[in-house]
Amino acid sequence: MPVWLQHQGLGFKGGTPICGDAFRRFLEVCWPDTDAFTLSSHAVLYNDSCALKKALQPWLVSTVTTDVWFGYGPGSSELRVYRYRAAPEAMEALLSCCYDILFRKAPPGRRANRTRLFRGALEDLCLFSKGTLFLGSISHEGECFWYPLNEEMARFAAYSGCWSPCQWRDWRSRLELRSYDWNSCCGPEK
């Protein structure tokens, strides 16, 4: 029976070993089972623009504004959640702008803004399979949780050595996209 895993060794100032090539390999393991992914922005950044938001525009499906999302409970900051179609090209666009799973480091050759983390307007990568969450991150907290869906994912988690069982997450952490009232940005889903 699958269990939630949590990323080890993270902290607000700490780094993550899931960066660069390791981030690419992680996404390559997850992407075949991913049909949608989301990124979020806090209310003050809704109209902000960043390279990642522009790069992912072709795969944007819909948005929702909510204070309840993975890692955020009722009464939390209002978030705008952007839902994207998980095409292979969308993964490449994500990798072209993001160097690590928490969007903390600038890709080689790019400078990070000292007053803000590199990610710009978007954070909190969440991956969904059949509309149900199996990876959720809370970037500003340095937290990442994964619910491996198959043996390949479980082997990758064991091999990477940076995941451990999470005792306090259960099935309720697996958000369902259909539980939210999404506003279509681009017409019907493709």
C-alpha positions, 0 to 999 in steps of 0.5 A, spaced: 500 500 500 502 506 498 504 511 503 506 519 503 513 520 503 516 527 505 523 530 502 528 529 507 533 535 509 529 541 507 529 547 511 527 554 509 535 556 508 537 549 506 537 546 499 534 540 496 538 535 492 532 535 487 535 540 483 538 540 476 539 533 472 536 530 479 529 534 478 529 532 470 529 525 472 524 526 478 519 529 473 521 524 467 519 518 472 512 522 474 510 525 468 508 519 464 502 518 470 501 526 470 495 528 467 495 535 470 499 540 474 498 546 478 502 552 480 500 557 485 501 565 486 499 569 492 493 574 491 498 580 491 502 577 485 495 575 481 497 580 475 505 579 476 508 576 470 514 571 470 518 567 465 515 561 468 508 563 467 509 566 460 513 559 458 507 555 460 501 559 457 500 554 451 498 549 457 494 553 461 487 550 462 484 554 468 484 557 474 481 557 481 482 562 487 481 559 493 484 559 501 484 551 501 489 548 497 495 543 498 498 545 505 493 551 506 487 551 510 481 555 511 483 562 512 490 562 509 492 567 504 488 567 498 491 563 492 490 563 485 491 556 482 493 555 475 492 548 472 496 546 466 495 540 461 501 535 463 504 535 455 511 533 454 513 540 452 510 543 458 515 539 462 520 542 458 518 549 459 517 548 466 525 545 466 527 551 462 525 556 468 526 552 474 532 549 477 529 545 483 523 542 485 521 548 490 523 553 485 529 556 490 535 556 485 536 560 479 538 555 473 545 556 471 546 562 467 540 566 470 541 571 476 536 570 482 533 576 485 536 577 492 529 580 495 525 574 492 526 567 491 527 566 483 521 562 482 517 569 480 510 569 481 509 562 481 510 556 486 508 550 490 508 545 484 503 539 485 502 533 480 495 530 479 494 523 476 487 522 473 485 528 477 488 526 484 494 529 487 500 525 488 505 530 489 505 536 493 510 542 495 509 548 499 515 552 496 516 557 501 516 552 507 521 548 504 516 542 504 515 536 499 510 530 499 510 525 494 505 519 494 508 514 489 503 511 484 507 505 482 513 501 483 518 505 478 516 511 483 517 507 489 524 505 486 526 512 484 524 514 491 528 509 495 534 510 490 535 517 491 535 517 498 532 523 500 525 521 501 522 518 508 515 515 510 510 521 512 507 518 518 501 524 518 499 524 511 493 520 509 488 519 503 485 526 505 491 529 503 490 527 496 486 533 493 481 532 487 481 537 482 474 536 481 472 539 488 474 546 486 470 550 481 475 552 476 474 558 471 476 556 464 482 560 461 482 557 454 476 554 452 474 547 453 480 542 456 484 539 450 
